[in-house]
């Protein structure tokens, strides 16, 4: 998968796993996140400070040509509907939806530059809670539902030159979800909910994202992929 890739939130969790999967073949990877965290930079991987929770997140030094763009930042704000305040919805909407809008607006010129030479792919992240109603998920499900709507609209608008798809994970073991994995008992309780017997790993989602960026997915656009251990469709 040679080419230039831009990844928002690529310094930890799923984004970092994707960077590590792509770095051996990519020409250049530009990562935009608040901090370097666990990311190792080199001649291929470059880090730029950018906080997509803020409306003025400006992405400096974007490559002229972008072959793939992935927006990974998100939130896990699980609270009852009656306890959620207006600011909770606004914060979730900013990091999950408006951040993705800003990211794609800034990447658009690179995604369309010389676009006859290479298939271009965009990957966004939703949540299993959009397709399957789950309690305590009102704010995050609403924000991610907007992401899925954005994905479908852009997939239609940007076809045939740019493919846009979405991944909808269930609970995945990342720094963002660390509070759900505080001990082995908690881990086993979570694992038991899934038909495949475990929660997600960052590598599970990174593998799907890498596939959607690749030429192997050249005839796939406008789709939401449930990478969720079977939670959204199966019952044991």
C-alpha positions in Angstrom: 0.0 0.0 0.0 2.3 2.7 -1.2 1.1 6.3 -1.2 0.5 9.1 1.2 -1.8 8.6 4.2 -3.2 11.1 6.7 -4.5 9.8 10.0 -6.2 11.8 12.7 -5.7 10.4 16.1 -2.9 8.1 15.1 -0.7 8.2 18.2 -2.6 5.6 20.3 -5.3 3.0 20.1 -6.8 2.1 16.8 -5.1 4.9 14.9 -1.6 3.8 16.2 -2.3 0.2 15.2 -3.2 1.4 11.7 0.0 3.5 11.4 2.1 0.5 12.4 0.3 -1.6 9.9 0.8 0.9 7.1 4.3 2.2 7.8 6.2 -0.7 6.1 4.7 0.1 2.7 3.5 3.7 2.8 5.5 6.5 1.2 4.5 8.9 3.9 2.1 9.0 6.9 1.1 12.2 8.5 -0.5 11.8 11.9 -2.5 14.6 13.5 -3.2 14.3 17.2 -2.9 16.2 20.5 0.3 14.5 21.6 3.0 12.1 20.3 1.9 9.5 23.0 3.1 6.1 21.8 3.8 7.0 18.2 7.3 6.5 16.8 8.3 8.9 14.1 10.8 8.3 11.4 11.4 9.2 7.7 7.9 7.9 6.8 5.8 8.8 9.8 5.4 12.4 10.8 3.5 13.9 13.7 1.7 17.2 13.9 -0.1 18.6 17.0 -3.8 19.1 16.4 -6.7 18.8 18.7 -10.0 18.0 16.9 -12.0 18.6 20.1 -11.3 22.3 19.2 -13.0 24.1 16.4 -9.8 25.8 15.2 -7.7 22.6 14.6 -5.5 23.6 11.6 -3.6 20.8 9.9 -0.2 22.1 8.8 2.1 20.4 6.3 -0.5 18.2 4.5 1.0 16.4 1.5 0.0 17.7 -1.9 -1.4 14.3 -2.8 -3.3 12.1 -0.3 -4.1 8.5 -1.2 -6.0 7.7 2.0 -7.5 9.6 5.0 -8.7 8.1 8.3 -10.4 9.9 11.1 -10.0 8.0 14.4 -10.8 10.5 17.3 -13.8 9.8 19.4 -15.4 9.7 22.8 -17.1 7.2 25.1 -19.5 9.3 27.1 -21.9 6.7 28.6 -24.5 8.3 30.8 -28.3 8.2 31.3 -30.4 10.4 29.1 -31.7 12.4 32.1 -28.1 13.2 33.3 -26.8 14.3 30.0 -26.5 18.1 29.6 -26.4 20.2 26.5 -22.6 20.5 26.7 -22.2 16.7 26.7 -24.0 16.5 23.4 -22.0 19.5 22.0 -18.7 18.0 23.1 -19.5 14.6 21.6 -20.7 16.2 18.4 -17.5 18.3 18.1 -15.0 15.5 18.5 -16.9 12.8 16.6 -18.7 14.7 13.8 -17.5 18.3 13.4 -13.9 17.2 13.9 -14.3 14.7 11.0 -15.9 17.4 8.9 -12.9 19.7 9.5 -10.5 16.9 8.8 -12.0 16.0 5.5 -12.4 19.6 4.4 -8.7 20.1 4.9 -7.8 16.8 3.2 -10.1 17.3 0.2 -7.6 19.1 -2.0 -5.0 16.3 -1.5 -7.6 13.6 -2.0 -8.6 15.1 -5.4 -5.1 16.0 -6.6 -4.1 14.0 -9.6 -6.8 11.5 -8.6 -6.8 9.6 -11.9 -3.5 7.9 -10.9 -4.5 6.1 -7.7 -7.7 5.0 -5.9 -8.4 7.2 -2.9 -10.0 5.9 0.3 -11.6 7.6 3.3 -12.4 5.7 6.5 -14.5 7.1 9.4 -15.5 5.4 12.7 -19.0 4.9 14.1 -20.2 2.6 16.8 -22.3 -0.5 17.2 -24.7 1.6 19.2 -26.1 3.3 16.1 -27.4 0.1 14.6 -28.3 -1.5 17.9 -30.0 0.6 20.5 -28.0 0.4 23.8 -28.9 2.1 27.1 -26.6 5.0 28.3 -25.5 5.7 24.7 -27.8 8.6 23.7 -25.1 11.2 23.1 -22.4 9.1 21.5 -24.9 7.2 19.3 -26.4 10.5 18.1 -23.0 11.9 17.2 -21.9 8.7 15.5 -25.2 8.5 13.6 -24.3 11.9 12.1 -21.0 10.4 11.1 -22.7 7.6 9.2 -24.9 10.1 7.5 -21.9 12.1 6.5 -20.2 9.0 5.1 -23.1 8.1 2.9 -23.5 11.6 1.6 -19.8 12.0 0.8 -19.6 8.6 -0.8 -22.3 9.6 -3.2 -20.9 13.1 -3.8 -17.2 12.1 -4.2 -17.8 9.0 -6.3 -16.2 7.6 -8.4 -12.8 9.1 -7.5 -12.9 8.8 -3.7 -14.4 5.9 -1.8 -15.8 6.7 1.7 -16.7 3.9 4.2 -17.3 3.6 7.9 -16.3 1.1 10.6 -18.7 0.5 13.5 -16.9 -1.3 16.4 -18.2 -2.5 19.7 -16.1 -2.2 22.8 -12.4 -2.3 21.9 -9.5 -2.4 24.3 -7.8 1.0 23.8 -6.6 3.8 26.1 -10.0 5.5 25.5 -11.8 2.4 26.9 -9.3 1.6 29.7 -12.0 2.2 32.4 -13.8 -0.9 31.2 -10.8 -3.1 31.7 -9.7 -2.3 35.2 -9.2 -6.0 36.2 -9.5 -9.5 34.9 -13.0 -10.0 36.3 -14.2 -6.9 34.5 -12.5 -8.1 31.3 -14.2 -11.6 31.5 -17.6 -10.0 32.1 -17.2 -7.9 29.0 -15.9 -10.9 27.0 -18.9 -12.9 27.9 -21.3 -10.5 26.1 -19.8 -11.2 22.7 -20.6 -14.2 20.4 -16.9 -14.5 19.5 -16.0 -14.6 23.2 -13.9 -11.4 23.5 -14.0 -7.7 23.1 -12.2 -6.0 20.3 -8.5 -5.3 19.9 -7.0 -2.2 18.1 -5.5 -4.5 15.5 -9.0 -5.9 14.6 -10.1 -2.4 13.6 -6.8 -1.4 12.0 -6.9 -4.5 9.7 -10.4 -3.5 8.5 -9.3 0.1 7.9 -6.2 -0.9 6.0 -8.4 -3.2 3.8 -10.8 -0.3 3.1 -7.9 1.9 2.1 -6.4 -0.7 -0.3 -7.1 -1.6 -3.9 -8.7 -4.8 -2.6 -11.7 -2.6 -1.6 -11.8 -0.8 -5.0 -15.5 -1.6 -5.5 -16.7 -0.8 -2.0 -18.1 2.6 -1.0 -20.9 4.0 1.1 -20.8 1.1 3.6 -20.8 0.7 7.3 -18.9 -2.4 8.5 -19.8 -3.8 11.9 -16.5 -5.1 13.4 -18.0 -6.0 16.7 -17.5 -9.7 17.5 -21.0 -10.4 16.3 -22.7 -8.2 19.0 -24.9 -6.3 16.5 -26.5 -9.2 14.8 -26.0 -12.4 16.8 -27.3 -13.9 20.1 -25.6 -16.9 21.7 
